[in-house]
Amino acid sequence: MDKIIGIVNGVEFTIGTSLLELSYLLAALLFVYGLKLLSHPDTARKGNMWAATGMGLAMLTTLLLHKNSSGEGIALMNIWVIIVFIGLGSAIGWIVARKVKMTAMPQLVSVYNATGGAASMLVALLEYPHAVAGDIGSILVTILGLVIGAIAFSGSMIAYGKLDGKVGDIMKPFMTYLNLFLLVITFALSIYIIASPLPPTDLMWALYTLTALALLYGVMFVMPIGGADMPVVISLLNALTGVAAAMAGFIYGNQAMILGGILVGSAGMILTILMCNAMNRSLLNVIIGSFGGSSGVGSDSVDQTVREIALSDAAILLSYSQKVYIVPGYGLAVAQAQHLCHELDTLLEGKGVEVKYAIHPVAGRMPGHMNVLLAEADVPYEKLMEMDDANQEMANTDVVIVVGANDVVNPAAEDDPASPIYGMPIIKVLEAKNIIVMKRSMATGYAAIPNNLFYHPKNRMLFGDAKATLQKLVAEIKSM
Amino acid sequence: MEQVLTLFFEYKESIFIIALSIFLGVEVISNVPAVLHTPLMSGANAISGVIIIGGIILVGHSDLSTLSVDLVLGILALVFGTLNVVGGFVVTDRMLEMFKKRKK
């Protein structure tokens, strides 16, 4: 393994180092292949396995074959220490990932994203003192890795807190300026460090200040964002973590890290843009715009009577329909009612009713979150219709049941230019013949915008916890 | 200007990789159905755990004889990286397992 087999650009290399590079190439290819398979429902699981295999391979060969600049491999003692801590991290990661409830999935993805950002930040922090003064290229990537990693870390932790209901949305008008100011001084300090001719060890104070600034910026940048914009932010933070890892890849001249990181960065960025499009907003608008700031508009223009529907009437209405659409929202997930939803759907199908689900792209707390939850409840994914397809069928639908969804069916998005969600595509439930909204109370949705749908003559309310109501409804239909 | 060109020349291979990877990421993702957005994001998140290689290199070449701040931070980076990788892939698999079950 240590046999020198050649010299490239004046650097001798051994069998081991060339094998290591070869394994990195293989790992990078597996990342691409895995991600490709991940984007098709039939092959997704295999894709995840291949990507994981690539990661395992890269980790193993690094452990066994990596040499530092003076040609020393990783000592046996260090190998053991690494194995112990990787084992520890794996055990925790594995157990938490297996145990967590499906509804808490977005939070968990946020936390894991935070750990990735933190790792990049720490690697950059530890590598910086070893940089050579004046080597602008490597100092640049180290600083970028540090700043981006730190923002991804603290931002993801705040996103986690918000999704978990531990942190509220804080939006003050001055925050936009404060954030801009923070960004400018973070940028200025980065330039100062990169351009400075001083040896890195003399600039540690600046480095620590920069780390603190970037961490603070991450917090401040996610703080005002809430409501339907949360998925966009998570996706954006995910892209940032990828970029931070790629920057660390530059420090080590490691192509697998660079390719893997950038791949995640660009894929995450596209996903972010897709989600912004789904809400008809620009990314800039999401980041600096205030959401839910101008609520309470337009709600007084209509008659405010709300009609309720009795359970038995709802049961009859549904049983004698030909086509029923269910519009699930986060409320369904919170109430853990996805299994009951499926029960209702099979029960109705048994009576010859066609039941489908209309999934809004940003329903839930993450893109596709609803699909995962319904899949957990064994709903076949052929029944999950994307918004545009569902909207085409709305006019032929007898009953639409809205379970725990609010903003994604709010007609204000179409007819009230003053509404903060104006322009966001919605599921056009008003085109259906009847609407039943299941809701705990008349409270506004996550984005805190009033919803005139509830007062519409076509609509009937079925108040109560989604799970309890569905349970009663299922029992009612069974007893018919 | 000269400095920018020097930087470009010095890192030309990596810059090529970056440019092509950006394109690749966009191409690979662009046709994904909304059903898979969450698992895809989670899977991509796990891949961004490649930073763990940095953690392995850091701890691999650090001096174990004294318990320094650097060593502790390095180990922390290693554990965080592992959490990102293992947790990320396992969570993704768990989500996808549910899609699989329905396939006849």
Contacts between the chains, C-beta under 8 A, distances in Angstrom:
chain1	res1	chain2	res2	distance
A	31	B	47	5.4
A	31	B	50	7.9
A	32	B	24	6.2
A	32	B	28	6.8
A	34	B	43	7.3
A	34	B	47	7.5
A	35	B	25	7.7
A	35	B	28	5.1
A	35	B	29	7.4
A	35	B	40	7.8
A	35	B	43	7.0
A	35	B	44	6.7
A	35	B	47	7.1
A	36	B	28	5.0
A	38	B	36	7.0
A	38	B	39	6.8
A	38	B	40	5.3
A	38	B	43	4.9
A	38	B	44	8.0
A	38	B	92	8.0
A	39	B	28	6.4
A	39	B	29	6.1
A	39	B	31	6.7
A	39	B	32	4.0
A	39	B	36	6.2
A	39	B	40	6.2
A	40	B	36	7.7
A	41	B	33	6.9
A	41	B	35	6.2
A	41	B	36	6.3
A	41	B	99	5.9
A	42	B	103	7.4
A	44	B	36	6.0
A	44	B	39	6.0
A	44	B	40	7.9
A	44	B	96	5.0
A	44	B	99	6.7
A	45	B	93	6.6
A	45	B	96	4.1
A	45	B	97	6.9
A	45	B	99	7.5
A	45	B	100	5.6
A	47	B	43	7.1
A	48	B	39	7.5
A	48	B	43	5.2
A	48	B	46	7.8
A	48	B	89	6.2
A	48	B	92	4.8
A	48	B	93	5.5
A	48	B	96	6.1
A	49	B	93	7.5
A	51	B	43	6.3
A	51	B	46	6.9
A	51	B	47	5.7
A	51	B	89	7.2
A	52	B	46	7.2
A	52	B	85	7.9
A	52	B	89	4.3
A	55	B	46	7.4
A	55	B	47	7.2
A	55	B	49	6.9
A	55	B	50	6.8
A	55	B	52	7.7
A	55	B	85	5.6
A	55	B	89	7.4
A	58	B	50	6.9
A	58	B	53	5.9
A	59	B	52	6.3
A	59	B	53	6.8
A	59	B	56	6.5
A	59	B	85	7.9
A	62	B	53	5.1
A	62	B	56	5.0
A	62	B	57	6.6
A	62	B	60	7.8
A	63	B	56	5.8
A	63	B	60	7.1
A	66	B	56	7.3
A	66	B	57	5.9
A	66	B	60	6.2
A	68	B	57	7.9
A	68	B	61	4.8
A	72	B	61	7.3
A	74	B	56	7.8
A	74	B	60	3.6
A	74	B	61	6.7
A	75	B	60	7.8
A	77	B	64	5.8
A	78	B	59	6.3
A	78	B	60	5.0
A	78	B	61	7.4
A	78	B	62	7.3
A	78	B	64	6.3
A	79	B	60	7.4
A	81	B	59	6.4
A	81	B	64	6.4
A	81	B	75	7.6
A	82	B	56	5.8
A	82	B	59	5.4
A	82	B	60	6.3
A	82	B	78	6.5
A	85	B	59	7.4
A	85	B	75	5.5
A	85	B	78	5.1
A	85	B	79	5.4
A	85	B	82	7.2
A	86	B	52	7.9
A	86	B	78	6.7
A	86	B	79	8.0
A	86	B	82	5.0
A	88	B	79	6.3
A	88	B	82	7.7
A	89	B	78	7.1
A	89	B	79	4.3
A	89	B	80	7.5
A	89	B	81	7.4
A	89	B	82	2.8
A	89	B	83	5.1
A	89	B	86	6.5
A	90	B	82	5.6
A	90	B	86	4.4
A	92	B	83	6.4
A	92	B	87	7.8
A	93	B	82	6.4
A	93	B	83	4.5
A	93	B	84	7.8
A	93	B	85	7.5
A	93	B	86	3.7
A	93	B	87	3.4
A	93	B	88	7.8
A	93	B	90	6.7
A	94	B	86	5.7
A	94	B	87	7.2
A	94	B	90	5.4
A	96	B	87	6.3
A	97	B	86	7.6
A	97	B	87	4.8
A	97	B	90	3.8
A	97	B	91	4.3
A	97	B	94	6.5
A	98	B	90	6.5
A	98	B	94	6.8
A	100	B	91	7.7
A	102	B	95	7.9
A	105	B	38	7.1
A	105	B	42	7.8
A	105	B	91	6.9
A	105	B	95	7.0
A	106	B	38	7.8
A	108	B	87	7.3
A	108	B	91	6.0
A	109	B	38	7.8
A	109	B	41	6.7
A	109	B	42	5.0
A	109	B	45	6.0
A	109	B	88	7.8
A	109	B	91	6.7
A	111	B	87	7.9
A	112	B	42	8.0
A	112	B	45	6.0
A	112	B	46	7.5
A	112	B	49	8.0
A	112	B	83	6.3
A	112	B	84	5.2
A	112	B	87	4.6
A	112	B	88	5.0
A	112	B	91	7.1
A	113	B	45	5.2
A	113	B	48	7.6
A	113	B	84	7.4
A	115	B	80	4.2
A	115	B	81	7.4
A	115	B	83	4.4
A	115	B	84	4.7
A	115	B	87	7.6
A	116	B	45	6.9
A	116	B	48	5.0
A	116	B	49	5.4
A	116	B	51	6.0
A	116	B	80	7.2
A	116	B	81	7.0
A	116	B	84	3.8
A	116	B	88	7.9
A	118	B	76	7.8
A	118	B	77	7.6
A	118	B	80	4.8
A	119	B	49	7.7
A	119	B	51	4.6
A	119	B	52	6.9
A	119	B	54	7.3
A	119	B	55	6.0
A	119	B	77	4.6
A	119	B	78	7.7
A	119	B	80	4.0
A	119	B	81	4.1
A	119	B	84	6.5
A	120	B	51	4.9
A	120	B	54	7.6
A	122	B	55	7.9
A	122	B	73	5.2
A	122	B	74	7.3
A	122	B	76	6.0
A	122	B	77	3.8
A	122	B	80	7.1
A	123	B	51	6.3
A	123	B	54	4.0
A	123	B	55	6.6
A	123	B	58	6.2
A	123	B	77	5.3
A	125	B	73	6.8
A	126	B	58	5.8
A	126	B	70	5.8
A	126	B	73	5.8
A	126	B	74	5.9
A	126	B	77	7.2
A	127	B	54	7.9
A	127	B	58	7.6
A	136	B	3	7.0
A	136	B	7	6.5
A	137	B	7	5.4
A	137	B	10	5.6
A	137	B	11	5.8
A	140	B	7	7.8
A	234	B	41	7.3
A	235	B	41	5.9
A	238	B	41	5.8
A	238	B	44	6.4
A	238	B	45	5.2
A	238	B	48	7.0
A	241	B	45	7.0
A	241	B	48	4.5
A	241	B	84	7.9
A	242	B	44	7.0
A	242	B	47	7.4
A	242	B	48	4.2
A	244	B	48	7.9
A	244	B	51	7.2
A	245	B	48	5.0
A	245	B	49	7.5
A	245	B	50	5.3
A	245	B	51	4.1
A	245	B	54	7.9
A	246	B	18	7.4
A	248	B	51	5.5
A	248	B	54	4.6
A	249	B	50	7.3
A	249	B	54	7.8
A	250	B	11	7.5
A	250	B	14	6.2
A	251	B	54	7.3
A	252	B	53	7.3
A	252	B	54	6.3
A	252	B	57	6.1
A	253	B	14	7.8
A	254	B	53	6.1
A	254	B	54	7.8
A	255	B	14	7.8
A	255	B	17	6.3
A	256	B	50	6.3
A	256	B	53	7.0
A	257	B	50	4.7
A	257	B	51	7.0
A	257	B	53	5.7
A	257	B	54	7.0
A	258	B	14	6.0
A	258	B	17	5.4
A	258	B	18	6.8
A	258	B	21	7.4
A	259	B	17	5.8
A	259	B	21	5.1
A	260	B	47	5.2
A	260	B	48	7.1
A	260	B	50	4.1
A	261	B	48	6.2
A	261	B	50	6.2
A	261	B	51	7.7
A	262	B	17	7.3
A	262	B	18	5.3
A	262	B	21	3.8
A	262	B	22	6.1
A	262	B	25	6.9
A	263	B	21	5.1
A	263	B	24	6.3
A	263	B	25	4.6
A	263	B	28	7.7
A	263	B	44	7.7
A	263	B	47	6.8
A	264	B	25	7.3
A	264	B	44	4.6
A	264	B	45	7.3
A	264	B	47	5.2
A	264	B	48	4.3
A	265	B	22	7.5
A	265	B	25	7.0
A	266	B	21	6.6
A	266	B	22	4.3
A	266	B	23	7.6
A	266	B	24	7.5
A	266	B	25	3.1
A	266	B	26	5.5
A	266	B	29	7.9
A	267	B	25	4.1
A	267	B	26	7.4
A	267	B	28	6.5
A	267	B	29	4.5
A	267	B	40	7.6
A	267	B	44	5.2
A	268	B	41	7.2
A	268	B	44	5.9
A	269	B	25	7.7
A	270	B	25	6.9
A	270	B	26	5.3
A	270	B	29	4.9
A	270	B	30	6.4
A	271	B	29	6.4
A	271	B	32	7.9
A	271	B	37	6.5
A	271	B	40	7.0
A	271	B	41	6.1
A	271	B	44	7.9
A	274	B	37	7.8
A	275	B	37	7.7
A	359	B	34	6.7
A	359	B	35	7.9
A	361	B	34	5.1
A	361	B	37	7.6
A	366	B	37	7.3
A	366	B	38	5.0
A	366	B	41	7.0
A	367	B	34	6.5
A	367	B	37	3.4
A	367	B	38	6.1
A	367	B	41	6.9
A	368	B	34	5.5
A	368	B	35	5.8
A	368	B	36	6.2
A	368	B	37	3.4
A	368	B	38	3.9
A	368	B	39	7.2
A	368	B	40	7.8
A	369	B	38	5.4
A	371	B	34	7.1
A	371	B	35	4.4
A	371	B	36	7.8
A	371	B	37	8.0
A	371	B	38	7.2
A	372	B	38	5.3
A	372	B	39	7.1
A	372	B	95	5.0
A	372	B	98	6.7
A	375	B	95	7.8
A	375	B	98	4.0
A	375	B	99	5.2
A	375	B	101	7.8
A	375	B	102	6.9
A	376	B	98	4.9
A	378	B	101	6.8
A	378	B	102	6.4
A	379	B	102	7.9
A	380	B	102	4.8
A	381	B	35	5.8
A	381	B	99	6.3
A	381	B	102	6.5
A	384	B	35	6.4
A	386	B	33	7.3
A	386	B	34	5.5
